[in-house]
Amino acid sequence: MAKKVNPYKDSDQSKKDQVTKMFDTISKEYDGLNRVISFGIDVKWRNKVVKLVGEKNPANILDIATGTGDLAISLTSTSAKEIIGLDISDGMLEVGRQKINNKNLDGIISMVIGDSEDLPFEDNTFDAITVAFGVRNFENLEKGLSEILRVLKPNGIFVILETSVPTNPIYKFGYKTYSKFILPTIGKLFSKDRVAYKYLSESASVFPYGEALNNILRKIGFINVVDKPQTMGVATIYTASKA
Ligand SMILES: C[S@@+](CC[C@H](N)C(=O)[O-])C[C@H]1O[C@@H](n2cnc3c(N)ncnc32)[C@H](O)[C@@H]1O
């Protein structure tokens, strides 16, 4: 069971409400700061997700926790004729809607407000489902994953991109130093929400990764679960399917 880390330590609100408020607050700065704190490598990781999904020739894709829609936009290079980006933060979705509109992609991508733990779709709806840097923000990880399994079609592909912790001690030391000291400082200096980037690094350090997350996925009922660590293990791409 993942340790619960909430954005605002003194708040009485649920994790879900706190996460929604935090992403609404940082929505306009999210894309810029994201590129800076990941040195732009996040783009490369998302492209790998697109390649894995594209190989399955999906007709439709659900991108959960789509945020400002970068992954949903990149997924338009696959065969999919319909892509739904779902997120709980209307602030993040609004930034995404603008980008989609500017790229004339409204015909393919729709941005929908919703909760990963109560998905507004029928069983067996999607050929592919993706979540990039979203699962560790779910209030109830297992409920969110069960909902994903429910709406995925049999033989469909589920891909998670999430932060992880390097296993090599030298890389791990560098990663811990960066995420404990440098990342929160960047957040404090440049973000509208001083605690947001502290939450993002704290939640990353306690979230299950590698075999631990594989086992959670298997327990929920996913099959063919594989994890692929990226860039010294600071992020991992997980692929899974449904029987
Ligand atoms: C770190 S951002 C990632 C955004 C985007 N996928 C990306 O790769 O940049 C996490 C997103 O998860 C969303 N989120 C958190 N909990 C959620 C939930 N229960 N249902 C849907 N979206 C959620 C947040 O609103 C936020 O936009």
The ligand as a Gaussian input file, in Angstrom:
#p B3LYP/6-31G(d) Opt

LIG

0 1
 C        1.497000      15.670000     -13.117000
 S        0.014000      15.969000     -14.000000
 C        0.276000      15.053000     -15.471000
 C       -0.400000      15.645000     -16.674000
 C       -0.077000      14.994000     -18.011000
 N       -0.520000      13.617000     -18.094000
 C        1.387000      15.080000     -18.341000
 O        1.985000      14.067000     -18.667000
 O        1.925000      16.192000     -18.289000
 C       -1.141000      14.977000     -13.115000
 C       -2.579000      15.164000     -13.538000
 O       -3.388000      14.185000     -12.887000
 C       -4.660000      14.749000     -12.686000
 N       -5.391000      13.937000     -11.719000
 C       -5.090000      13.706000     -10.429000
 N       -5.988000      12.910000      -9.851000
 C       -6.900000      12.604000     -10.811000
 C       -8.077000      11.808000     -10.833000
 N       -8.515000      11.173000      -9.740000
 N       -8.762000      11.716000     -11.992000
 C       -8.352000      12.363000     -13.103000
 N       -7.240000      13.136000     -13.144000
 C       -6.527000      13.259000     -12.012000
 C       -4.315000      16.165000     -12.207000
 O       -5.392000      17.047000     -12.250000
 C       -3.171000      16.531000     -13.151000
 O       -3.610000      17.205000     -14.293000

